[in-house]
Amino acid sequence: MKRKVPKKNISGDIADIRKSDGNQSFGKKSLPPPDSWIDEKTTSEFLKEGDTKAIKDFAQDDFQARKKSPLKKILLILIFPLLAAVLLWGAGVYAKWNNLINYFNSAGGELGRFLDKNEINPTNGAGRAGAGQFGVLDLVRTKAVWENAGSVYLNFQNFSVAGIGLVQELNALNEKWPTLLLSGGGRELIAHLRETKNYLESMSEANNKLSSLNLGFENFLTGSRDSSLSLQIDFGRFNDFLGTLINWLSSDGERHILILFENSSELRPGGGFIGSYADMIFSGGSVKSIEVHDINDADRKLEKNIVPPKPLQAIEKSWTIANSNWFLDFPLSASKALQLMEESKMYAGRISFDGVVAISPKVVSDILKLTGPVELKERGLTINKDNFLMEIQNEVQAAQAKGVPSKKILSELVPEFISKLNSFKPDNNKLATEKFNEWVNDKDLIIYFKDSEIESFLDFYGASGKIFNPPSDFNGDYLAVPTANIGGGKSDLFMKQNIFFRTQLNSDGTAADHLEISRRHNAGKKDQWWYRLPNESYIQVFTPADSSLSNFTGGWDRKIIPKINYAKSGYKTDELVAEIESTLKKNFNYPLVDEFNESGKKVFGFWSKTDPGQTSKISLDYSVNLFSPAAVGQKYQFVFEKQPGSGASYAFEIYAPVGFFWQESNSPVFEYETDDPNGRITFVLTIEKEKN
């Protein structure tokens, strides 16, 4: 029986689905003074190994574990106000840390009572308090706790006090972020970050001392996967990052961040077409200015002629910044955008960008939902969350028809937008924080930094847009289906795409995969002409590196005729594109399909053309080699990666080998459907043997 799993039911606590939604929260509690404790029952539940419900909201295993940690969520949020200028601390962060500190205070207080002589029963090593929390401790462990009682208690207290200080710093940032970021308060912002770093170093020191006592506390704070009390706190990683970030903000001179406004009505593999961009300039730790430009401003001054990827040769003779986000792996696209931008005479030799932030129209629409509409009085136009994309495109097309600057509306909109953000109501902070997590998880906001330390941090916490790189012992499958609208106007806004994926695992360690792609063009006669153009898209199917195509139906035989003879015109070949295209080959059985290697994946590429009011259908069959043959208790993983800025409906069916079933669904088939997936979803399934 087919089951549709609503998005709200997806949880990291479910073994078979790992989906980072970023919306976990604890109940709000007032912050206790350092010398007060919450009730014994809560402490007992917190410390007892058999009852882990409360802490599981923090601790996760497998791939999504790191993204679920409240501290790591906080740390990730630290980056964003410095890069995108649209969001900072939310009330949810404070609430989670408030609750966490309650737990630590509780643990410390109950530990003190546990060590009280009047509550120790020498016959079994534990009394009333101890039985609830340390029932698994043997006599040797109890003796060790006695001998180190002062140190244990002191370090619990130190950890708690530092945590309270951290809460206060985060709360201060929550209260002041608009002024600090947008009104020259960078020095104070840096001071808060330094205090945050100091408190975290104190927490790390207390953590290390507790671990060094060898009393079992090492699983309490260090993030061991085997610990039910694991909080997945990585102090060292964050301290390294925070130090680098503070140095970056404190450095002399100006710092430049490239903001890419990507238009999802005209998709590219790395997101939407880059129609406009902003140069966000930092000085003294705060935003000095934001300069908005039409992408053509920089492209017209890009005199270096580079051969574009083959599909793009259908519409341009030289690779442009507007089409630089050609790679599904965002760090590759961002690096290319920076390279081309810095080679444009608009910036060459004068300005170097430190990083890139790519945002989809959904980010702007969501912020407009929080701030309210923006009035452009001179145009007699009101921009709101519902009409943002269409109104911008209408204005741009009208300007292009008149031969005037087409993106002038954006330079008018941004100052009004920033003014709205500067008067952001504190009550909206929690919603903004939730939205931030949603943008990152859904790849509507992606960040890239040249600095390897910052980029490593972004990648570790899922904000870099780097595609999944399977470990050497990965036993599973992978799928991504990015599309590129090349010559189809803005028709992606009216495309309805349905993707159906079915895989049958075989007992010999192989899998037979079947993929169906259905694309419906819903633009009507009353819609603008740029929406009614036939949708002409180059579709890529990313699969495991050793996949082998066995069937293909559908597709469009589009002939690409370069607009120039590159061999005779002195055009330079891009090294990355050349490396990818060197693996390109045609399948003689299926001549409409390109096969090549990119980012460690086997890619099947083909064209699709869909006229307004019509539906196009494509199907593929291919085989995949798994890590090992099926066995009872074996874990199987399926990873799906969404194209940034895209929208579609997805249905997945995963069949266990004949004679086996999935523990998670108690059935030979596991099914999942969604209209709104995160940027990456991982299914983790366990093979069980059917009984005769």
N, C-alpha and C positions, 0 to 999 in steps of 0.2 A: 504494500500500500504506500502510495507516494505521500510524503509529508512535507509541507512548506514550513520552514523554520523562520518565524518572524525575527527581524533584526534585533529587537529588544530582548529576545531570549538568548542571544549569543553571549556567552560569558567565558572568560578565561578559566573559570572553575570547572567547565565541562571538558572532560578529557578529550573528546573527539573534535572539538572546535576551539581553536585559539584565535581570538579576534580582539585586537586592542581597541576598545571603544573610548577609553579615557574618561568615562563618566562614573567611576566608582565614587562613593562617598560614605562617610560615617555620620552617625547622628551628631548634631551640634551639642557640645558640652562646654561649660565655662572652664577657663584655664585655672587650675588650682595653684595655690602658692607652693613653693618648693618643698615645704615641710608637711604637706597634707597628702592624704592617700584616699583613693576611692575604695569602694566596698570590697570585702574579702571575696565575695562570689565572683566579681569580675576578674579579680586577680587570679583566682583559682582556674577560671576558664581560660585565662590568658596563658598561664604557665603549664597547665596540664597537657601532656603530650597527646592524650586521646581526644581532646576537644580543640579543634583548630579552626572553627568556623570564623571567628572574628579576624584571625590573622590572615586567613586565606584571601581576604580582599586585597591584602598587600602582597603576599608571596605567591609566585607562580613558577612552574617549571616549563621546560621546552622553550620554543623560540620567542614566545611573547612574554616570558617571565620578566625580562628587564624593563619592559615598557609599562608594567603594571605598578611598579613601586611608586608610592607617593613622593618620596624624596626625589627620585629620578624624574618624575613628572615636574616637580618644582624646578629642578635643575634645568630641564629642557626649556621650561617657560622663561627662565632667566635670560635666555639668548634673545628671545623674540622682540622685546621692546627696543633692543639695540639695533635690530635689523629692519623690521617692518613698520615700526611706529604706529601700530594699531591696537596693541594689547599688552597688558602686563598682569600683575597678580590678581587672582580672584579669591573670593571669599571661600571657595572650596578648598584651596590650598591651606588657608588658615585653619579651617575646620578639621582637616585631616591631620595636620601637625598637632593641633590642640588635642585631638583624641589620642594620637600616638604618645604624646607626653603624659597624658593621663595613665596610659598603660605602663610607661616606664616608672612613673611615680608609684603606681600600684605595685609593680614588681619589687621596687626598692623597699617599700613599706612592709610588704609581706615577707620579704627576705629577712628584714629586721626581726619581725615577730617569729619567724621560723628559727632564728638563732637564739631567741630568748630561752633560757634554761627551763622556765616554767612550762614551755610548750613543747619540749623535746621529750619523747618517750624512749628511754634508753633501750627498751626491749626490741624496738624495730627501727630506731633511727629517725623516726618522724612522729610528730604530734598532730594536733588538730590542723594547724596551718600546713605543716609539711606534707600531710597525707594528700591534701588536695593538689599540691604543686610539685612535690619532689618524690612522689611515690615510687618512681623508677630508680631513685638513687640507692646504691648499695651502701654498706657500712663504711667502706673505704672512702667513697665520695663524701659521705656525711662528715667523716673525720676531717677530710681536706677542707670542706667548707668551714668547719669550726676553726681550723688553724688559720684560715685566710679571711675570717669574717670581716675584719676591719677594712681590708683592701677591697673586698667584694662590694661591701656596702658603700664605701667612699666612691668607687668608680661608677656604681649605679647612680649615685647622686650627681657626680660630675657630668655624666652623660645627660641626665635629666636637666640640669641647670643650663648646660650648653644648648640643649634642644629648646628650652624656653627662650633663651636669647635669640636663637635662630627664628623662632616664631615671631618674636618682636620685630626683628629686622624685616622679615617678609611682610608683616603687617604694615610697617612703615612704608615700604615700597608700594604696597597696595593703596595706601592713602595718598601718596605723593607722585605717582608715576607720570601724570600728564605734565606737571610743572617741571619735574626733573628732566624729562626727556625732551619736551618741546619748548621750554622756556628758559633754557640756559642753566639748568640745575645739574649738569653732568658731574661736577665735582662732588656734590652730595651723593649722587647716584653711585659713584665710584667708592665713596666712603662706606656706603651701606654694603656694597659688594665685598669690600675688604673685611668688614665686620662679620659678614656671612661666612667668609672663608675662615676667619679666626674661630668662630663657633664650631664650624665643621671640623677643623683641626683638633679642637678640644674633644669633640665627640669621638673622633678617630683614635685619639690617644687613650681615652677611657675604654673604648672598644678593644684596642690592642692589649691593654693591661688585663681586662677581664678574660680575653682569650688566652693570655699567657699563663693564667692560673691553672689551666688544664682541668677545669671543673665541669666541663660540659657547656660552658657559656659561649664557646667558640661558635656553636651552631645558632646561638641566639642573635648575634649581631653581624656575623661575617657573610651571610648569604649562602650558606651551604644548601644545596638542593635537597639534601636529605632531612633538613630540619623543618618541622611543621611551623616553627616560630620564625623562619627566615624572613627578613625584611628586605633582602636584596639591596642593601646599601653599599655602594662602591665609593668609599671616601676618597681613596687615592686617585681614582679616575677623575672625580669631580674637582678635587683640589688642583690637579694639574691643569684641567680646563679653565677653572676660575682664575688661576694665576695668569694664564695666557690671555684671557679675556680682559682682565684688569689692565695688563700691560698694553693691550691693543687700544683700550679706551683712553689710557693715560698718556699715550705717546704724543709727541709734539707734532704740530701740523694737522692737516686734514686727512680724514679717512673717507673713502668712497665705497658705497655699496650700490650695486646695480640691481634695480627693481624691474623685473620683467612682467608686464601686464599681458597675459596670454589669453587669446580669444578662442574659447572652446567651440565656437561656431565653425572654425576652420582648423581641425585638429592636425597636430604633428605627433610623432611617436613620443616625444618628451613632454607633451602638453598641447596647448593651443598655439596658433600662429602668433608671433610676437609683433603686435601692431604698434605698440608704444612702450616706452620705458621711462624710468626716472633715475636720476643720479642723486642718491641720498648722501649728503655730506655730513659727517660727524666731526666735531671739534670740541675738545675739552670734555668728552664723555656724553655730549648731547647732540641732538640734530641741529645743525647750523642752517641747512636749507635743503629743499627738495626741488630739483629741476626736472620738469616733465617734458618729454620730447616725442615727436613722431619718430618711429624707427627709421623712416626714410632720411631723417636728418643725419643720422650716422652712416646709413648705407650709401648715401650719395657721395660721401667722402671716403668710402672704402675703395681705394684704388688698386688694392692687391687682387688680382684675378685668380680665383681658386675654382677648380672643377667641382661642381656640386655632386652629391650622390646621384646615381643614375635615375631614380624616379623623379627627382627634382629637376632634371634636365628637360622635363616636359614643359616647364613654366619659366625657367631662368637659365641664363647662360653662365652666370658666375654665382658662386655661393654667397648668400647674403646673411646678415645678422638676423633678419626676420625669420629665416628658415634654419637657424643654427641649432634649434632644439630637435634635432633629427634622431637622437638616440633615446631609447626607452630608459637607459641608465642615466639618471639626471646629472651626476657629476661629469659625465662625458659631454652632455649637451651644454652644461653651464661653463665648462672649460672652453668649449668652442665659442660660445657667445662672448666670453671675456676676451679670448684671443682676437676675434674679429673686431670687437668694439675698441680694443686698445690699438689695433692697426688702422682704424679709421682716423683720418686727419683731424677729426673733431676732438680726439683725445691723444693721439700718438705723440709720445715724447713729453706730454704734460701731466697726464692723469693715469694712474694705475688703480684699478678696482680691486678691493680686498675680497669681495664675495658677491654672491648672487642670491636674490630672493625671488622666486617665481610664484605668482599668485594667479588663481583662476578667477573668473567673474563671480563665482559663488562666495569668495571671501569678501568682496566688495558689497555684494548683496546682503550678506549676513551682518556686516557692520552697519549698513544703512538701516537694517531692521532694528539694531540697537540704538542708533543715534537719531533715527527719524529722517525724513526726506531732506534733500539739499535743494535750495532754491537758486537757480541761475536767472536772476531777474532780467539781465540784459537780453537774454534769449527767450524770456517768458516760458521757461522750462523748469519743471520740477522732476528731479531724479529720485526715485525710490527703489526699494528692494526688488520690486516686480518688473520695473521697466528699464533698469540700468543698462543692460546689454543692448536691447533693441534701440533705445533712444540714442545711445552712443553711436551705434552702427548707422542709424538714420542720419545723424548729424555728419558723420564722416563721409558717407556716400554723397550727401548733398554738397559738402565742401569740395569733394573731388570733382563733382560735375561742374562746379563753378571755377575750378582751377585755383582754389585758395588752400592754405594749410589745413589739412584734413583732421588733425588731432588737437586743434586749438581748444576744443571743448574740454579736453582732459586737463590742460593747463589752467583752465578756469575752474574746473571742478575740484581739483586737489586742494587749493587753499581753503575753500569752503568746507571741504571734507576734514581737513586738519583742524579747522576751527571747531567743528563739531566734536572731534575726538578730544580736543583740549578741555572741553566743558563736559566731558564724560561723567555721568553720575556714578558715584561709588556703588550704588545698588546694582549696576550693570556689570560690575567686575566679575562676579561669579559666572554670569552667562558668557562673558567674553572669554573667560578661562576655559569653559566647556567648549566653546566654539573653536578656540585655538587648538585644543586637543583633537577635535573633530577634523579641522583643516589638515593637520599634520597626518593623522591616521588615514584620511581619505586622499592624501596627496594633492590637496587643493592649495597647499602652501609647502614649498620645498626650499631648503637652504643649502647653499654650497659656500665653502670658504677655502681660499688658497692655503691658509695656514693649516698644516697637517694635524696639529693638536686639536684645533677647533673642529676640523672636518671629521676627525676620528670620533670625537664626542658626538657630533650630530649623527654620524652613521650608527654608532652604538645605540643611540636612543631613537632611531627610526625617523629622523627628520631630514636626512640627506637625499632621499629619493634613489639611493643605490639599490639596484635590483638584487634579488636573493642569490646568494652564492652558496650552493649546497656543500656541506662537509664531505670529506672523502668517503665516509661510510653512510652517506645518505641513501636510505631505502625508500624510494617514493617517486613522485612525478611532479612536473612543473608545467604551468601554463600561463601565458600572457598573450593578449590579442590586441596590440596597438594598431591604429589606423591612421592614415595620412590623407587628408582631403587635398588633392592636387588638381586644381582647375575647376573645382565644384563650387566656387563662391563661398557663401556662408551657410551652405545647406546642412551642415552637421547639426545645426540647431533644431532641425526638423526631422532628423533621422532617428528612428526607433530601432535599436539593435537588440536582438535576442541571441544569446549564446547557450548552446546545450553541449555539455561534455559528458561522455560516458567512458569509463575504463573498466576492463575486465582483467583482473589479475589471474595469472596462470600459475600452477603449482611448480613450473620449471623456472620461475624467477623472471618471467617476462610479463608485459602488460599490453593488451590490445586497446588502443585509444580511438575514440570516434568523436569528432567535433563537427557541430553544425552551426553555421552563422547565418542568421536571417536579418536582412536590413530593409526597413520600410521607410520610404520617403513621404512624409506627411504634409509637405508644403502645398498650399492651395492657390487658386487663381488670385485671391485677394491679397496674398502675401507679396512682399517686395521681390523684385526680380532676382536679387542676389541670394534669396532663399530658395527660389524656384529653379535654379540651375540644376542639371543632372548631377548627382553626387558621384564624383570620380575619385575613388580612394584606393590607395595602395595599402593592403592589409598584410600584416606580419604575424605569424603564429610562432611564438617562442616556446620551444620544447626542450627536454633534456638533450645533452650533446650527442648521444648515440641513437637518436630517433631515426626511424626508417619509414618513409612514406610508402603506403601500399595502395592508396586510392585517393582520387580527387575528382570532384564534380563541381560545375559552376565556373565562375570567374569570367573575366573579360580580357580579350586579346588586344591590349593597348600597345600600340607601337610607339616607342620613344625615339624621336629623331632629334639629336642634339642641335641646338641653335647655332653652333659654331664648331669648326674643326679644331678641337683642343690640341691635337698633336702639332698643328701648324701655327697656332696662335699664341704660344708662349704661356699658356695657363699652367699654374702649378697644381700638383696633385696633393691632396691632404693625406698625411701618413695614415691616420686612423681609417679613413674611408678606403684608401688603397689596401690596407690590411684586410678589411672586411670583404671587399669586392674581389680580392685575390682568391677567396674561398668559394666564390659564386660559381654555381654550375646549374645547368638545365637538366631536368629529369626528362629523358626522351619519352617515357611512358606518359608523362603529364607535362607537356611543353608550356603550359600557362604558369607553372610554378617555378620560382627561383628557390634554390637551396643554398644557404650560406651560413657561416658561423659568426656570431656576435655575442660578446659578453659571456663567453663560455656556454652558449646555448646553440642548438640547431634551430635555424629559422626557416620557415616556409613562407615565401612572399608571393603575392598575386594581386591582380587588379580586380576591382568590382565597380560596376556602373549601375546606378539606380536612378531611374527617372521619377519625377514627381507623381505621386499616386500609385507607384509600383513597388514591388517587393523583389529583392534579389536574394538568392539562396546559394550557399556554398557549403560543401561538406568535405572533410578529410578523414582518412583512416591512416594510422601509423602505429608502429610498435616501439616499445621502450624496454630496455633491459634494466631490471631492478638490481639492487645490491646483492640479494641472495634469494634462494627459493623460499616459498612459504613455510612457516613453522609456527606451532602453537606458542602464543605469547609474544610473537614478533610484532614490532611496531611498524606501521606503514604511514607515510606522510604524503599529503598532497598539498602543494603550495600554488595558490593562484595570486597573480599580481595584476592590479588594475592600472590601465593607462591614466596618467594624471589628466584631470579635467574632463574625462569621458563619462558617459552615462549609458547604461545598458541593463538588461535583465539577464540573470544567469541561473542556470540549473545544472547541478552536478549529480551524477550517479556513479558510485564507486562499488564495484562488485568484488566480493571476496573470491578466492579460488574455489573451484568445485569441491564440495565436502567440508568447507570452512564457513565461518560467519564472523561478523564484526561484533566484538564485545559491546561496543558503545551503542549500537542500534539493535542488538540481539537479533540480527537478521543478516542474510548473505549480502544485502545491499544497504549502503548508506546513501541517503539523498539529502540534498540541501538546495534551497532556492533563495534568491535575494534580488531585489531591485536596487539596492543601495549598499554595495559592499565597501569595506575599508580598502585602503590601498593594497594591503596584503592580507590574505586569509590563509591560515594553515590548518588543515584537518590532520589530527593524529588518531589513528585507528589501531586497534589491537586484534590480531588474528586469533580465533578460537576454533577448535575442531568440533564438527558436528558429531553428536552421539548416534550410534547405529540403533 
